[in-house]
Amino acid sequence: MSATATTSRYDRGLALLQEVSGTPVPGVLSSLADIAPDLARYTIEFGYGDIYHRPGLTIRQRQLINIAALTALGTAAPQLRFHIDGALNVGVTHREIVETIIHMLVYAGLPAALNGLTVARQAFADRPDPEQAGLGDPAQSRIRPTETSEERYQRGLAALKEIDGHAGEQVVAALEHIAPDLGRYTVEFCFGDIYSRSGLTLKERELASVAACTALGTAAPQLRVHLHGLLNVGGSREEAVETITQLAGYAGFPAALNGITAAREVFTERDADPRTAGR
């Protein structure tokens, strides 16, 4: 690669990193200068000059995807804090960040979501937003305490059909003879409670789900379901591929390559079905 091409990657990466970090001298440069300056350069050139600079996703979407993946992984609190701050810098709201983290409890469990919210609380304390007042006020809760289990189930079933269609129904049906309660919890809680919350669009929730399932690296069947779901709620194949490609920088190349294998299978299935061919 020529020196000019390398400089171009670095310069455009640095410009994007400055936008996300909100500082002319991003911390990655100073923190690695004494031990691994090349790693800082790779972060700028590859992470931002190559990946972030690609079309297909907005910078807001990329930040929500990072928050989802890093929350799900549960092993990178400093980086999660950086990307929460970065999300705020590019116009993501406190509410959208909280909803993304809450969404992750479906895929990574309560500890991961609770730890993610601890990081978010620290970030918000340094960046209060008057428009988000009452975010944690019980009076503003989205929970419906008088709602019956059947009402939650029916709302969840409607959401499941809208998002995942036949693929989602197959997941629930597969549990009927071995763990029917788990199937019901999937509908009632995952879709009736979590997916039905406001604050994020269904497309944003599916982008977050694809990011989490890719990053975890242990959920290929669920990744395929949510790739279908993303496409069913208006996401594009390009957005699906871009989301998975971005995870190469945050979860590693094996996770991204396995995610692309799942995407290839989903696209092939949809092309073979007249109802979904080409979308």
N, C-alpha and C positions, 0 to 999 in steps of 0.2 A: 504494500500500500504506500502511496506517495506521501511525502510530508504534508502536501497541501490538503489531501483528503483527510489525513489524521487531524490536522488543525481545524478543518471544517467541522468534523464530528465533535471535537472538543469544544469549539466555540458555540455551536448550536446547543450542545448539551449543557454547557455552563449557563447559557442564557435561560434555558428552561429550568434548570436547578435553582437559579437565582429567583425566578418567578415563583416557584413552589416554596422555597425556603424563606423568601422575603428579605434576603440579605445579599449584599454584593460579594461577600466572601463566605460561601457555604461552609459549615462546620466540618464536613468530610475532608476538606483540604487541610485545615489546621490539625485536626485530630489524627490524621494518618501521616503527616509530613515527616515525623521522626522515625516511623517504623515501616510504613508501606506506602510510599507516595504513588507507586504504580497502581495500587488498588484504588486510590482516590481517582486516578486518571481513568481507570477502567469503569468506575462507577459513573463518571461524567460522560465518557465517550459512549459506552455501551448502554448504560441504564437510561441516560437522558438524550444523548446525541443520536443513538440508534432507536431504542424502544419508544421512549416518550415522544419522539419526533415523528413517529409514524402516524399516518391518517387512520381513520376508522373508529377512534374513540376520542371524546373530548377530554381535556385535562381534568375536568371535574369527575367524569366517569372513571378515569384512571386513578384518581385519589380515592374514590369510594371502593374501587376494586382492591387497592392496596390495603385499606383499612380492614376490609372483609378478610383478605388472605392473612394478614399479620395477626388479626384477632384470632382467627381459626387456628393458626399455627401455635400461638401461645408461647413462643420462644423468643420474641423480639420486641420487648416493651420499648426500648429506646427508639427503634425504627417506627414502631406504631405511633409513638408520641410525635416523631418528626412528621409523619404523614397526616396525623390529625391536625397539627399546626399548618402543614402544607395545604390541606383541604380548606381550612379556614381562609388561607391566603388567596385561594383561587375561587372563592365564592360559595363553597359548601356551607350549609348552615349547621348550627349546633344540633338541631333536631335531626337532620339527615345523618349526621355522624352517629348520634345515639341510636337511631333506628337501624343503621347498618350493623352496629355492634350487637344490639338485641337480636337481630336476625340471625347472627352467628351462633346463638345458643342451640338452634335446631341442628347445626352441623358439627359443632365442636363442643357443645355442652355448656352447662351453667358456669363452671369455673372459668372457662375461656372468656365468656361474655362478661362475667363479673370483673375479671382482671382487666379486660378491655375498657370497661366503664371507669375503672379506677384511673387508668391512664387518661381517659377523656376528661374526667373531673379535674385532674391536675392541669390539663391544657386549658380548659374553660376558665379555671380560676385566674389564669394569667391573661385570658382573652374574654372577659365578660361581654355578653351581648344583651343589651336591654330588650331587644325584640324577642329573646328567648326566655324572658322572665317567666317563672312558673313551670319550667320544663320538668322539674322534679316535684312539683306540688301535687299531693294526693288528690286535690280537687280537680286537677287537670288530667287525671288518669284516663286512659283509653279502655280500661277493663270494665266490663259490664257485670257487676256483682250479682245481679238478680237473674241473669240469663241461665237457662237450663242447659244441661248437657246436650240435649237433642237439638236445641237451637244452635249451639256452637257446632255441632256435628254437621248440620245442614248447611250452615254458612261455610264451613270448611270444605264440604263436599262440592259446593258450587265453585269455590275458588280452585280446588284441585282439578275439576273438569275444565275450567277456563284456562288454567296454566299448563297443566301436564297432559290433559286429555286421556287417551287410552293408556299411555305409559304409566301415569300416576295410578289409575284404577287397577292396573295389573299388579303394582306394588302392594296395594291394600289387599287385593284378592289373594295374593300369594301367602299372606299371613293368616288367612281366615281359619285354616285348619290346624295351625300350630301356635299362633300368638294373636288371636283376634283382638285382644285389648290393645296390643301394640299398634295394630292397624287402626283401631279407633282413635288412639292417642295421636297418631300421625294426622288423621283428618281433623280431629277436634283442636288439638294444640298447634301443630305446625301450620295448618292452613286456616282453621277457624279462629285461632288467636293471633299467631304471629303474622302470617301472610296477609291477613285482613286488616292489619293496622294501617293507619295513615302515616304520612311522613316520607314515604318513598313510593315511587311508581312500581307497578308489577315488573316492568322491564328492569328497573334498577335493582329490585330484589333478585331477579333471575341472574343478572350480571354478578351480583354478590354471591349467589349460590354457586354459579359456575366457577368463580374465583376460589371459593372455599373448597369445593370438591376437588378442584385441580391441585390446590396447594397441599391438601391433606395427603393426597397420593394413595389413599386407601378406599376410595369410594367411586370406582369406575362405573358401576351400574347406576349409581345416583347421579353421577356427572352426565351420563347419557340422558337420563330423565330430564335433567335441568337444561341441557342443551336443547332438547325438544321444547321445553317450557319457554326458554328465551325466544326461540323462533316463533312459538305460538302466540306470544304477547307483543310481537312487533319488533323484536330484535332481528338483526341481520346475521348472515353467516360471517360476514367480515367482522362484526363486533364480537362474535363468538371466538373466532380465530385470534383476534387481537387481544382479547382478555386472556386466553391461554398463553399466547406468546409473551405477554407482559409478565406472566408468572415465572418465566425462565429466570428472571432477575431476582425474584423473591422466594421462590420455592425450589429453584434449581432446574436444570435442563431435563433431567429424567421425568420430573413431574409434568413439565410442559410437553415433552414428547409423548408421554402417555395420554395427556389430555388431547393432543391433536389426533392420536389414534382413535379416541372415543368420538371426536368430532367427525372424523372421516366416516366412521360407522353410521353415525346419525344422519349425515348428509346423504349417504348412499341409501339408507332406509327411506328417507323422505323423497328422494328422487324416484324411487321405485313405487311410491304411493301417488296415484293421480291427484289426491286431495292436497298433497303437500309438495309436489314436485316443483323445484325451483325456488322454494322458500324455506 
